[in-house]
Amino acid sequence: MAQSSAAGAEKPAKDLETCIAETRVFTQGVVDKLGLAFNPDPEVNEMIVQGLARHQHNTGKRYCPCFVIQNDRALDRICPCKPGLKEEIPRDGKCHCGIFCATDYTGDPYTPAEG
């Protein structure tokens, strides 16, 4: 008789393609709700959507694909993350991952619009 699987090794609740489709809807919702823009480089957006979807598929949460999951609420970034929204987008024009940008972001270097 086989032993029960270890925690976290269970079959994901959703297939990866479903997670990708849901993540596309999710990221569009973030852009629309928060008045942001997607990165002008579609390859960046696709790479981040894929990473977020893989994390959703494997863990059930859209952890930022640019950071290692630490299993520590203080360190782990779940999209859209507070540092991205509160610090990085206003300062850099984009979040660390680069998918969510200020509406005036056209690429690096970024100069925030005055106003």
Long-range contacts (C-beta under 8 A, 24 or more apart in sequence): 8-59, 12-57, 12-58, 12-60, 13-60, 14-56, 14-57, 15-57, 16-53, 16-54, 16-57, 19-53, 19-54, 19-56, 19-57, 20-49, 20-50, 20-53, 22-53, 22-56, 23-49, 23-52, 23-53, 23-56, 23-62, 24-49, 26-52, 26-62, 26-79, 27-52, 27-99, 27-100, 30-79, 30-80, 30-100, 31-100, 34-80, 34-85, 34-100, 35-103, 36-89, 36-100, 36-101, 36-102, 36-103, 37-100, 37-101, 37-102, 37-103, 37-105, 38-99, 38-100, 38-101, 39-94, 39-98, 39-99, 39-100, 39-101, 39-105, 40-101, 40-105, 40-106, 40-107, 41-98, 41-107, 44-97, 44-98, 44-99, 45-99, 48-97, 48-98, 48-99, 49-99, 51-97, 52-79, 64-96, 64-97, 65-97, 66-96, 66-97, 67-96
